[in-house]
Amino acid sequence: MRVLLCLITAAWVLVTGMTRLISPPREPHFGRGYRSTLAMKNQATWQVAQRESSLALIAAGAVGLALSWLMMKLVEGDLAIAASSGISAALAATTVAWTEKRLSLAFDTKGKRRRAGGTEDEEA
């Protein structure tokens, strides 16, 4: 039971990322997928947001699994469960900042794709 409790949060983050990468929501939707003001501007921002958030969740889940396994082996009792869950949740939370940073590099605040030189292109 301890193994399950130590690994469940990180495993859930990993599975969520893989599921979203394989089958992302096709259109901006208030109930599914990664949602932010910029992500929901248009179809192009939505697609980039779904891909970036999926990749970030997969990375967070994989790192979380490794760190949770380490916590389970090094720390005794309920502290291992709490540390594993906390680490995995913190890693999952960082995916929001990562995704927003990647979106802001690719698009301006109006949802127009930026060119490689940092200037704005026609609306995506």
TIMI-2910 file (N, C-alpha, C, CB; in pm, 1 decimal, decimal comma, always signed):
<rs>
+----------+----------+----------+----------+----------+----------+----------+----------+----------+----------+----------+----------+------+
!      n_x !      n_y !      n_z !     ca_x !     ca_y !     ca_z !      c_x !      c_y !      c_z !     cb_x !     cb_y !     cb_z ! resn !
+----------+----------+----------+----------+----------+----------+----------+----------+----------+----------+----------+----------+------+
!    +82,1 !   -119,2 !     +0,0 !     +0,0 !     +0,0 !     +0,0 !    +87,2 !   +126,5 !     +0,0 !    -93,8 !     -0,7 !   +121,1 !  Met !
!   +199,1 !   +121,2 !    +70,2 !   +289,8 !   +235,9 !    +78,5 !   +345,2 !   +271,2 !    -58,9 !   +405,0 !   +206,6 !   +175,9 !  Arg !
!   +378,0 !   +169,1 !   -138,2 !   +430,2 !   +193,2 !   -272,7 !   +325,7 !   +267,6 !   -355,9 !   +469,7 !    +59,4 !   -341,3 !  Val !
!   +202,1 !   +221,7 !   -351,5 !    +94,7 !   +285,7 !   -426,3 !    +78,4 !   +430,8 !   -383,7 !    -36,7 !   +209,8 !   -407,1 !  Leu !
!    +74,2 !   +456,1 !   -254,8 !    +54,0 !   +591,6 !   -205,6 !   +171,5 !   +683,8 !   -238,3 !    +31,4 !   +588,9 !    -56,3 !  Leu !
!   +290,3 !   +629,0 !   -242,2 !   +407,2 !   +711,0 !   -275,5 !   +411,8 !   +747,2 !   -424,1 !   +535,2 !   +637,7 !   -236,6 !  Cys !
!   +364,9 !   +659,7 !   -509,7 !   +381,7 !   +677,8 !   -653,2 !   +257,1 !   +727,1 !   -726,8 !   +425,2 !   +549,9 !   -712,9 !  Leu !
!   +141,5 !   +724,3 !   -662,3 !    +16,1 !   +751,4 !   -731,7 !     +8,9 !   +892,4 !   -791,4 !    -98,9 !   +731,2 !   -637,0 !  Ile !
!    +53,2 !   +993,0 !   -719,9 !    +41,9 !  +1130,2 !   -769,9 !   +129,0 !  +1150,0 !   -893,8 !    +81,7 !  +1231,0 !   -660,4 !  Thr !
!   +253,0 !  +1106,5 !   -886,7 !   +342,6 !  +1120,8 !  -1001,3 !   +293,9 !  +1038,2 !  -1120,4 !   +484,9 !  +1079,0 !   -962,9 !  Ala !
!   +245,3 !   +918,1 !  -1093,5 !   +193,8 !   +833,6 !  -1201,5 !    +73,0 !   +899,4 !  -1268,1 !   +155,8 !   +694,0 !  -1147,6 !  Ala !
!    -13,6 !   +961,0 !  -1189,1 !   -131,3 !  +1027,8 !  -1244,1 !    -89,5 !  +1146,1 !  -1334,4 !   -223,5 !  +1077,0 !  -1129,1 !  Trp !
!     +9,1 !  +1221,5 !  -1291,8 !    +58,8 !  +1334,1 !  -1372,0 !   +115,5 !  +1281,1 !  -1504,6 !   +168,2 !  +1414,8 !  -1293,3 !  Val !
!   +193,3 !  +1175,4 !  -1498,9 !   +252,5 !  +1116,3 !  -1618,7 !   +144,7 !  +1065,4 !  -1714,6 !   +347,1 !  +1002,0 !  -1580,3 !  Leu !
!    +48,1 !   +991,8 !  -1663,8 !    -59,3 !   +937,5 !  -1747,1 !   -144,0 !  +1050,0 !  -1807,7 !   -148,3 !   +842,8 !  -1664,5 !  Val !
!   -170,4 !  +1153,4 !  -1730,0 !   -246,5 !  +1267,8 !  -1781,5 !   -171,6 !  +1332,3 !  -1898,4 !   -271,7 !  +1372,1 !  -1669,2 !  Thr !
!    -42,4 !  +1354,0 !  -1883,8 !    +36,8 !  +1413,0 !  -1991,3 !    +37,9 !  +1326,0 !  -2115,9 !   +178,4 !  +1436,8 !  -1944,4 !  Gly !
!    +54,4 !  +1196,4 !  -2098,4 !    +57,1 !  +1105,2 !  -2213,2 !    -78,6 !  +1101,5 !  -2282,8 !    +97,4 !   +963,4 !  -2168,6 !  Met !
!   -185,1 !  +1100,0 !  -2204,5 !   -319,4 !  +1098,4 !  -2262,1 !   -346,1 !  +1225,4 !  -2341,8 !   -424,6 !  +1082,1 !  -2152,2 !  Thr !
!   -308,0 !  +1338,8 !  -2287,0 !   -329,1 !  +1465,9 !  -2358,0 !   -241,5 !  +1477,9 !  -2482,1 !   -301,4 !  +1582,9 !  -2264,9 !  Arg !
!   -123,1 !  +1417,9 !  -2479,3 !    -36,5 !  +1422,4 !  -2596,7 !    -93,3 !  +1335,1 !  -2709,0 !   +106,1 !  +1376,6 !  -2560,1 !  Leu !
!   -142,6 !  +1218,1 !  -2673,2 !   -198,0 !  +1124,6 !  -2771,7 !   -331,8 !  +1173,2 !  -2825,4 !   -214,2 !   +985,7 !  -2710,0 !  Ile !
!   -415,3 !  +1227,2 !  -2737,4 !   -550,0 !  +1268,1 !  -2777,4 !   -586,1 !  +1403,7 !  -2717,0 !   -653,0 !  +1162,2 !  -2734,9 !  Ser !
!   -525,9 !  +1511,6 !  -2770,7 !   -554,6 !  +1643,9 !  -2715,1 !   -694,2 !  +1691,2 !  -2755,4 !   -448,9 !  +1745,4 !  -2761,3 !  Pro !
!   -754,2 !  +1777,1 !  -2674,7 !   -881,1 !  +1836,2 !  -2716,6 !   -858,5 !  +1916,6 !  -2845,3 !   -940,7 !  +1927,0 !  -2603,7 !  Pro !
!   -944,3 !  +1900,4 !  -2943,0 !   -921,6 !  +1962,3 !  -3073,6 !   -949,7 !  +2111,2 !  -3076,4 !  -1005,8 !  +1895,2 !  -3176,1 !  Arg !
!  -1046,5 !  +2155,2 !  -2997,8 !  -1085,1 !  +2295,6 !  -2999,1 !  -1084,7 !  +2350,7 !  -2857,5 !  -1223,5 !  +2313,7 !  -3063,7 !  Glu !
!  -1068,9 !  +2482,0 !  -2844,9 !  -1075,3 !  +2541,9 !  -2710,6 !  -1205,9 !  +2504,8 !  -2640,8 !  -1061,7 !  +2695,4 !  -2719,0 !  Pro !
!  -1192,2 !  +2455,7 !  -2521,0 !  -1306,4 !  +2404,6 !  -2445,9 !  -1285,0 !  +2437,2 !  -2299,1 !  -1324,9 !  +2251,0 !  -2467,4 !  His !
!  -1386,5 !  +2486,5 !  -2232,7 !  -1371,8 !  +2526,7 !  -2093,3 !  -1366,2 !  +2408,0 !  -1997,5 !  -1485,4 !  +2617,5 !  -2054,5 !  Phe !
!  -1392,6 !  +2287,7 !  -2044,5 !  -1393,8 !  +2172,2 !  -1955,4 !  -1276,1 !  +2077,6 !  -1969,3 !  -1516,5 !  +2096,8 !  -1977,2 !  Gly !
!  -1202,1 !  +2085,8 !  -2079,1 !  -1093,2 !  +1991,6 !  -2101,8 !   -967,7 !  +2062,3 !  -2148,8 !  -1134,3 !  +1886,5 !  -2203,0 !  Arg !
!   -853,6 !  +2001,1 !  -2121,1 !   -726,7 !  +2050,3 !  -2171,1 !   -667,6 !  +2160,9 !  -2084,9 !   -743,6 !  +2099,4 !  -2310,9 !  Gly !
!   -552,9 !  +2210,8 !  -2132,0 !   -485,6 !  +2321,0 !  -2063,3 !   -557,0 !  +2449,6 !  -2102,0 !   -332,4 !  +2327,4 !  -2099,6 !  Tyr !
!   -605,1 !  +2524,0 !  -2001,3 !   -682,2 !  +2645,0 !  -2028,3 !   -619,0 !  +2764,8 !  -1959,4 !   -827,6 !  +2628,0 !  -1982,5 !  Arg !
!   -594,3 !  +2868,4 !  -2036,3 !   -552,9 !  +2998,0 !  -1983,5 !   -604,8 !  +3102,2 !  -2081,3 !   -395,4 !  +3007,6 !  -1964,8 !  Ser !
!   -594,3 !  +3227,2 !  -2043,7 !   -642,4 !  +3333,4 !  -2131,8 !   -572,9 !  +3326,7 !  -2267,3 !   -620,0 !  +3471,0 !  -2067,4 !  Thr !
!   -441,8 !  +3313,1 !  -2267,6 !   -367,3 !  +3307,4 !  -2393,1 !   -394,8 !  +3177,4 !  -2468,5 !   -217,5 !  +3321,6 !  -2366,2 !  Leu !
!   -402,9 !  +3067,7 !  -2397,8 !   -425,0 !  +2938,5 !  -2463,2 !   -557,6 !  +2934,4 !  -2538,5 !   -420,8 !  +2826,5 !  -2360,4 !  Ala !
!   -655,9 !  +3009,1 !  -2492,0 !   -788,2 !  +3004,6 !  -2552,8 !   -813,7 !  +3118,7 !  -2651,9 !   -892,6 !  +3007,8 !  -2445,1 !  Met !
!   -711,0 !  +3193,0 !  -2689,4 !   -727,4 !  +3304,7 !  -2783,7 !   -774,7 !  +3258,4 !  -2921,2 !   -596,3 !  +3380,2 !  -2798,2 !  Lys !
!   -712,1 !  +3153,4 !  -2973,1 !   -748,0 !  +3103,6 !  -3106,2 !   -700,2 !  +2959,0 !  -3119,7 !   -686,0 !  +3193,5 !  -3218,7 !  Asn !
!   -726,3 !  +2900,8 !  -3235,1 !   -692,5 !  +2759,9 !  -3257,1 !   -542,0 !  +2734,4 !  -3248,3 !   -744,3 !  +2714,7 !  -3392,9 !  Gln !
!   -460,8 !  +2825,4 !  -3301,3 !   -314,9 !  +2806,8 !  -3299,3 !   -260,9 !  +2808,4 !  -3156,7 !   -245,7 !  +2915,9 !  -3382,6 !  Ala !
!   -306,1 !  +2903,3 !  -3075,1 !   -257,9 !  +2908,0 !  -2936,1 !   -306,1 !  +2786,4 !  -2859,4 !   -305,0 !  +3037,0 !  -2865,8 !  Thr !
!   -427,2 !  +2742,5 !  -2888,7 !   -482,5 !  +2624,3 !  -2821,6 !   -397,0 !  +2500,6 !  -2850,0 !   -628,2 !  +2599,6 !  -2867,0 !  Trp !
!   -363,4 !  +2479,6 !  -2976,3 !   -286,1 !  +2360,8 !  -3013,4 !   -146,2 !  +2362,2 !  -2951,6 !   -275,4 !  +2350,6 !  -3165,4 !  Gln !
!    -80,3 !  +2476,9 !  -2954,1 !    +52,7 !  +2487,3 !  -2894,3 !    +43,4 !  +2465,1 !  -2743,0 !   +116,3 !  +2625,8 !  -2925,4 !  Val !
!    -56,3 !  +2523,0 !  -2680,0 !    -73,1 !  +2507,6 !  -2535,2 !    -94,2 !  +2361,5 !  -2497,4 !   -191,2 !  +2591,8 !  -2485,7 !  Ala !
!   -174,3 !  +2289,0 !  -2574,6 !   -200,1 !  +2148,2 !  -2543,3 !    -72,3 !  +2064,9 !  -2555,1 !   -308,7 !  +2091,8 !  -2636,4 !  Gln !
!     +4,3 !  +2091,2 !  -2659,4 !   +129,6 !  +2015,6 !  -2678,8 !   +231,0 !  +2048,7 !  -2570,3 !   +189,9 !  +2045,5 !  -2817,4 !  Arg !
!   +251,4 !  +2176,1 !  -2544,1 !   +350,1 !  +2216,7 !  -2443,6 !   +312,3 !  +2167,6 !  -2303,8 !   +364,7 !  +2369,0 !  -2442,8 !  Glu !
!   +186,3 !  +2179,3 !  -2269,6 !   +145,3 !  +2134,2 !  -2135,7 !   +156,1 !  +1982,4 !  -2123,6 !     +0,8 !  +2179,3 !  -2105,3 !  Ser !
!   +126,6 !  +1911,3 !  -2231,5 !   +140,0 !  +1764,8 !  -2229,2 !   +284,8 !  +1723,0 !  -2207,5 !    +87,3 !  +1703,9 !  -2359,8 !  Ser !
!   +374,9 !  +1785,1 !  -2282,1 !   +517,2 !  +1752,1 !  -2267,0 !   +567,9 !  +1787,3 !  -2127,4 !   +600,5 !  +1825,7 !  -2372,8 !  Leu !
!   +521,5 !  +1900,1 !  -2074,9 !   +562,1 !  +1940,6 !  -1939,8 !   +507,8 !  +1843,5 !  -1835,1 !   +513,5 !  +2083,6 !  -1909,6 !  Ala !
!   +383,9 !  +1797,8 !  -1852,1 !   +326,9 !  +1700,8 !  -1758,5 !   +401,1 !  +1567,2 !  -1764,2 !   +178,3 !  +1679,4 !  -1788,6 !  Leu !
!   +438,4 !  +1524,8 !  -1882,2 !   +513,7 !  +1399,6 !  -1895,8 !   +648,1 !  +1411,2 !  -1824,1 !   +535,1 !  +1364,3 !  -2045,3 !  Ile !
!   +717,5 !  +1521,5 !  -1844,9 !   +846,4 !  +1542,1 !  -1777,5 !   +828,2 !  +1548,3 !  -1625,9 !   +913,7 !  +1671,5 !  -1828,0 !  Ala !
!   +727,9 !  +1622,8 !  -1580,7 !   +702,9 !  +1634,3 !  -1436,8 !   +666,2 !  +1499,2 !  -1376,5 !   +591,2 !  +1735,9 !  -1409,9 !  Ala !
!   +586,8 !  +1421,6 !  -1447,5 !   +548,4 !  +1289,3 !  -1398,7 !   +665,8 !  +1194,1 !  -1390,3 !   +442,5 !  +1230,4 !  -1487,4 !  Gly !
!   +752,5 !  +1196,9 !  -1491,8 !   +869,5 !  +1108,4 !  -1492,1 !   +966,6 !  +1144,9 !  -1379,9 !   +941,1 !  +1115,1 !  -1627,9 !  Ala !
!   +995,0 !  +1273,6 !  -1366,1 !  +1084,0 !  +1318,3 !  -1257,8 !  +1019,0 !  +1290,2 !  -1122,7 !  +1116,9 !  +1469,9 !  -1271,6 !  Val !
!   +889,5 !  +1315,0 !  -1114,7 !   +816,3 !  +1287,4 !   -990,6 !   +820,4 !  +1140,6 !   -951,6 !   +672,5 !  +1331,5 !  -1004,7 !  Gly !
!   +808,0 !  +1051,9 !  -1049,2 !   +816,8 !   +908,1 !  -1019,4 !   +954,3 !   +871,0 !   -964,5 !   +786,9 !   +825,3 !  -1145,5 !  Leu !
!  +1058,5 !   +924,2 !  -1028,5 !  +1194,3 !   +893,8 !   -982,0 !  +1217,7 !   +946,8 !   -840,4 !  +1298,2 !   +953,5 !  -1078,1 !  Ala !
!  +1176,8 !  +1071,0 !   -815,7 !  +1195,9 !  +1128,5 !   -681,9 !  +1107,1 !  +1062,3 !   -577,1 !  +1168,0 !  +1278,0 !   -684,9 !  Leu !
!   +987,6 !  +1023,7 !   -616,5 !   +898,4 !   +954,6 !   -523,8 !   +953,8 !   +817,8 !   -485,7 !   +759,1 !   +939,6 !   -585,1 !  Ser !
!  +1008,7 !   +748,1 !   -584,0 !  +1071,3 !   +618,6 !   -556,4 !  +1188,6 !   +637,0 !   -459,9 !  +1119,3 !   +551,4 !   -688,1 !  Trp !
!  +1267,3 !   +740,2 !   -482,6 !  +1379,8 !   +770,0 !   -395,2 !  +1331,6 !   +800,8 !   -252,9 !  +1460,8 !   +888,1 !   -451,1 !  Leu !
!  +1227,7 !   +881,3 !   -241,4 !  +1170,8 !   +913,6 !   -109,0 !  +1122,4 !   +787,6 !    -39,1 !  +1054,3 !  +1014,3 !   -122,5 !  Met !
!  +1058,1 !   +700,8 !   -115,2 !  +1005,7 !   +576,9 !    -58,6 !  +1118,7 !   +490,1 !     -2,9 !   +926,5 !   +499,3 !   -164,7 !  Met !
!  +1232,9 !   +490,5 !    -70,5 !  +1345,8 !   +408,7 !    -26,6 !  +1424,8 !   +472,5 !    +87,8 !  +1438,2 !   +382,9 !   -143,2 !  Lys !
!  +1430,9 !   +605,4 !    +91,4 !  +1514,7 !   +673,9 !   +190,1 !  +1442,9 !   +718,2 !   +316,4 !  +1576,1 !   +791,8 !   +127,5 !  Leu !
!  +1311,7 !   +740,0 !   +307,6 !  +1237,0 !   +796,0 !   +420,4 !  +1136,9 !   +693,4 !   +470,8 !  +1164,7 !   +927,1 !   +379,8 !  Val !
!  +1120,9 !   +687,0 !   +599,4 !  +1031,7 !   +588,3 !   +661,9 !   +889,6 !   +642,1 !   +679,5 !  +1087,6 !   +545,6 !   +797,5 !  Glu !
!   +793,4 !   +551,6 !   +678,3 !   +656,5 !   +579,1 !   +720,0 !   +581,0 !   +681,6 !   +637,4 !   +657,6 !   +623,5 !   +857,9 !  Gly !
!   +490,6 !   +750,2 !   +708,0 !   +401,9 !   +846,1 !   +643,9 !   +475,2 !   +966,4 !   +586,7 !   +298,8 !   +892,5 !   +741,6 !  Asp !
!   +591,3 !   +995,7 !   +638,3 !   +668,9 !  +1108,0 !   +586,0 !   +706,4 !  +1084,2 !   +439,6 !   +795,7 !  +1129,9 !   +670,8 !  Leu !
!   +736,0 !   +960,4 !   +404,3 !   +768,9 !   +927,1 !   +264,8 !   +649,7 !   +953,3 !   +174,5 !   +813,3 !   +779,9 !   +252,5 !  Ala !
!   +531,1 !   +918,4 !   +220,0 !   +409,4 !   +939,9 !   +141,5 !   +384,6 !  +1089,2 !   +123,7 !   +287,6 !   +872,7 !   +209,3 !  Ile !
!   +395,6 !  +1164,2 !   +231,8 !   +373,5 !  +1308,8 !   +225,8 !   +477,3 !  +1377,0 !   +137,7 !   +376,6 !  +1368,9 !   +366,3 !  Ala !
!   +603,7 !  +1338,3 !   +151,4 !   +709,9 !  +1398,5 !    +70,5 !   +690,9 !  +1366,0 !    -77,3 !   +847,7 !  +1349,8 !   +118,0 !  Ala !
!   +658,4 !  +1241,2 !   -107,4 !   +636,5 !  +1200,4 !   -246,8 !   +520,9 !  +1276,9 !   -309,0 !   +609,5 !  +1050,0 !   -255,1 !  Ser !
!   +411,1 !  +1285,7 !   -237,5 !   +294,0 !  +1357,3 !   -289,3 !   +324,4 !  +1505,6 !   -306,6 !   +173,7 !  +1338,8 !   -195,5 !  Ser !
!   +393,1 !  +1564,0 !   -209,7 !   +428,1 !  +1705,8 !   -217,5 !   +520,7 !  +1737,1 !   -333,4 !   +492,3 !  +1749,9 !    -89,2 !  Gly !
!   +620,7 !  +1653,7 !   -351,7 !   +715,0 !  +1672,6 !   -462,6 !   +642,3 !  +1662,4 !   -596,4 !   +829,1 !  +1568,4 !   -455,7 !  Ile !
!   +559,3 !  +1561,0 !   -610,5 !   +487,3 !  +1541,4 !   -736,6 !   +390,2 !  +1655,1 !   -764,7 !   +412,1 !  +1409,2 !   -734,3 !  Ser !
!   +321,8 !  +1701,1 !   -662,6 !   +228,1 !  +1812,9 !   -680,0 !   +302,3 !  +1941,3 !   -717,0 !   +145,8 !  +1834,6 !   -551,5 !  Ala !
!   +415,4 !  +1965,3 !   -653,8 !   +494,0 !  +2085,0 !   -685,5 !   +545,0 !  +2079,9 !   -829,7 !   +612,6 !  +2099,1 !   -587,6 !  Ala !
!   +591,1 !  +1963,7 !   -872,2 !   +637,4 !  +1949,1 !  -1010,6 !   +522,6 !  +1970,9 !  -1108,5 !   +699,7 !  +1809,9 !  -1032,4 !  Leu !
!   +405,7 !  +1917,5 !  -1077,2 !   +289,4 !  +1936,6 !  -1163,9 !   +252,4 !  +2084,2 !  -1172,7 !   +169,7 !  +1854,9 !  -1112,4 !  Ala !
!   +262,3 !  +2155,0 !  -1062,3 !   +229,2 !  +2298,2 !  -1061,1 !   +325,2 !  +2379,0 !  -1148,1 !   +231,6 !  +2352,1 !   -917,8 !  Ala !
!   +449,7 !  +2337,5 !  -1156,0 !   +546,3 !  +2411,5 !  -1238,0 !   +516,0 !  +2401,3 !  -1386,8 !   +686,5 !  +2360,7 !  -1211,5 !  Thr !
!   +434,9 !  +2304,1 !  -1425,8 !   +402,2 !  +2290,3 !  -1567,3 !   +322,1 !  +2409,8 !  -1619,0 !   +324,2 !  +2161,7 !  -1590,6 !  Thr !
!   +249,0 !  +2475,1 !  -1531,1 !   +171,9 !  +2593,7 !  -1572,0 !   +267,7 !  +2705,6 !  -1612,9 !    +77,8 !  +2641,7 !  -1456,7 !  Val !
!   +365,4 !  +2733,3 !  -1528,2 !   +462,5 !  +2838,9 !  -1559,8 !   +539,4 !  +2805,0 !  -1688,1 !   +561,3 !  +2858,7 !  -1441,9 !  Ala !
!   +577,1 !  +2679,5 !  -1703,4 !   +649,4 !  +2636,4 !  -1823,3 !   +564,5 !  +2659,3 !  -1948,6 !   +688,9 !  +2487,5 !  -1812,0 !  Trp !
!   +440,3 !  +2615,9 !  -1943,9 !   +352,2 !  +2628,2 !  -2059,4 !   +327,0 !  +2774,6 !  -2094,2 !   +219,7 !  +2556,9 !  -2032,9 !  Thr !
!   +301,9 !  +2856,5 !  -1993,2 !   +277,7 !  +2998,9 !  -2019,0 !   +401,3 !  +3067,3 !  -2077,4 !   +235,2 !  +3069,7 !  -1889,8 !  Glu !
!   +519,0 !  +3030,3 !  -2030,6 !   +643,0 !  +3086,6 !  -2084,2 !   +658,4 !  +3048,6 !  -2231,3 !   +765,4 !  +3037,6 !  -2002,6 !  Lys !
!   +635,2 !  +2923,4 !  -2261,9 !   +647,3 !  +2876,6 !  -2400,4 !   +544,2 !  +2944,4 !  -2491,0 !   +630,6 !  +2723,7 !  -2406,8 !  Arg !
!   +422,5 !  +2963,3 !  -2439,8 !   +319,9 !  +3032,5 !  -2517,0 !   +358,1 !  +3178,2 !  -2542,4 !   +185,6 !  +3025,3 !  -2444,7 !  Leu !
!   +409,3 !  +3244,5 !  -2440,1 !   +444,9 !  +3385,6 !  -2455,7 !   +565,2 !  +3404,2 !  -2548,2 !   +474,4 !  +3447,4 !  -2319,6 !  Ser !
!   +647,0 !  +3303,4 !  -2562,4 !   +757,4 !  +3310,8 !  -2659,2 !   +706,8 !  +3292,7 !  -2801,9 !   +863,8 !  +3204,4 !  -2627,6 !  Leu !
!   +600,5 !  +3216,6 !  -2818,7 !   +548,0 !  +3186,8 !  -2951,5 !   +441,3 !  +3286,3 !  -2998,5 !   +490,9 !  +3047,9 !  -2952,7 !  Ala !
!   +368,5 !  +3347,9 !  -2902,6 !   +256,3 !  +3434,7 !  -2937,8 !   +260,3 !  +3563,6 !  -2856,7 !   +123,0 !  +3362,1 !  -2915,4 !  Phe !
!   +203,8 !  +3671,2 !  -2914,3 !   +187,6 !  +3793,4 !  -2835,6 !    +58,7 !  +3781,8 !  -2754,2 !   +184,7 !  +3920,4 !  -2927,8 !  Asp !
!    +24,2 !  +3884,5 !  -2679,8 !    -93,3 !  +3878,1 !  -2590,5 !   -225,0 !  +3873,3 !  -2666,3 !    -94,2 !  +3997,6 !  -2497,2 !  Thr !
!   -222,4 !  +3907,8 !  -2795,5 !   -344,1 !  +3900,9 !  -2876,8 !   -357,3 !  +3767,8 !  -2950,0 !   -346,0 !  +4014,6 !  -2977,1 !  Lys !
!   -260,6 !  +3680,1 !  -2932,2 !   -265,2 !  +3549,8 !  -2996,6 !   -203,1 !  +3546,5 !  -3134,2 !   -404,7 !  +3504,6 !  -3006,2 !  Gly !
!   -129,1 !  +3649,7 !  -3171,1 !    -59,0 !  +3650,3 !  -3299,9 !    +76,6 !  +3584,2 !  -3282,9 !    -43,0 !  +3795,0 !  -3354,7 !  Lys !
!   +108,6 !  +3496,0 !  -3378,0 !   +235,9 !  +3424,4 !  -3371,3 !   +352,0 !  +3520,8 !  -3391,4 !   +240,8 !  +3312,1 !  -3476,4 !  Arg !
!   +453,7 !  +3505,0 !  -3308,1 !   +574,6 !  +3587,1 !  -3322,3 !   +665,7 !  +3525,1 !  -3426,6 !   +649,1 !  +3601,2 !  -3186,8 !  Arg !
!   +738,3 !  +3609,9 !  -3495,6 !   +839,8 !  +3560,8 !  -3589,0 !   +964,0 !  +3526,0 !  -3509,4 !   +871,9 !  +3666,4 !  -3700,0 !  Arg !
!  +1058,9 !  +3461,2 !  -3573,1 !  +1181,4 !  +3418,2 !  -3506,2 !  +1258,5 !  +3535,8 !  -3447,6 !  +1269,8 !  +3342,0 !  -3603,1 !  Ala !
!  +1252,1 !  +3651,2 !  -3511,2 !  +1322,8 !  +3769,1 !  -3463,3 !  +1252,1 !  +3842,1 !  -3351,2 !  +1344,7 !  +3862,6 !  -3575,4 !  Gly !
!  +1137,0 !  +3791,3 !  -3307,2 !  +1064,8 !  +3853,7 !  -3198,4 !   +957,2 !  +3950,6 !  -3242,8 !  +1159,5 !  +3923,7 !  -3111,0 !  Gly !
!   +940,2 !  +3968,1 !  -3376,2 !   +834,3 !  +4055,3 !  -3424,5 !   +708,3 !  +3973,9 !  -3447,6 !   +877,0 !  +4127,6 !  -3553,6 !  Thr !
!   +600,3 !  +4043,4 !  -3465,5 !   +472,9 !  +3973,6 !  -3477,0 !   +439,1 !  +3945,5 !  -3623,4 !   +361,2 !  +4055,5 !  -3411,5 !  Glu !
!   +375,6 !  +3834,7 !  -3645,1 !   +333,5 !  +3792,8 !  -3776,6 !   +182,4 !  +3815,4 !  -3788,1 !   +371,0 !  +3643,9 !  -3802,5 !  Asp !
!   +127,8 !  +3781,1 !  -3901,8 !    -17,0 !  +3790,1 !  -3915,9 !    -81,4 !  +3695,1 !  -3816,8 !    -61,9 !  +3757,8 !  -4060,9 !  Glu !
!   -207,3 !  +3720,6 !  -3787,1 !   -279,1 !  +3637,5 !  -3689,2 !   -280,6 !  +3492,4 !  -3735,1 !   -424,1 !  +3688,9 !  -3668,6 !  Glu !
!   -254,7 !  +3404,2 !  -3639,8 !   -247,4 !  +3261,9 !  -3671,0 !   -385,1 !  +3206,0 !  -3697,8 !   -180,9 !  +3185,1 !  -3557,6 !  Ala !
+----------+----------+----------+----------+----------+----------+----------+----------+----------+----------+----------+----------+------+
</rs>
